[in-house]
């Protein structure tokens, strides 16, 4: 599936950093181009708290935005 902007919200913003929350029935959000529709709103090092697979086996995962190039957003699991 793809990002639904209506399910992405800002939890906190300060000093050019944003903490995001995203909820989705998708079981993965790390697929290529998943967050590209939000590229103009995100910055490298932003954090995303994602509630995934909400209609199956729900899980909460943390991600970091690692790169934004030419409208392509890359994220990785935050460790």
C-alpha positions, 0 to 999 in steps of 0.5 A, a space after each residue: 500500500 502507500 502512505 495516507 497523509 491523513 494518517 500522519 501527524 506531528 507529535 512535536 516540533 522544535 529546532 527543525 526536528 519533528 516527531 511524527 506519528 503514523 498509523 496504518 494497516 500496512 505491515 511494513 512502511 520501509 518499502 521504497 518510496 513509502 513516505 515520498 508523498 511527505 518529503 516536503 514536510 520531513 527532514 533528515 533525522 526526524 523520528 516516526 512512531 508507527 503503529 503498523 498492521 493495525 488490522 492484523 497483528 499490531 506493532 509499534 515501531 520507531 523509524 528515523 529519516 535517513 535521507 531525502 533526495 529528489 523527493 525520495 524519503 529513506 527511513 530505517 529502524 531506529 535503534 
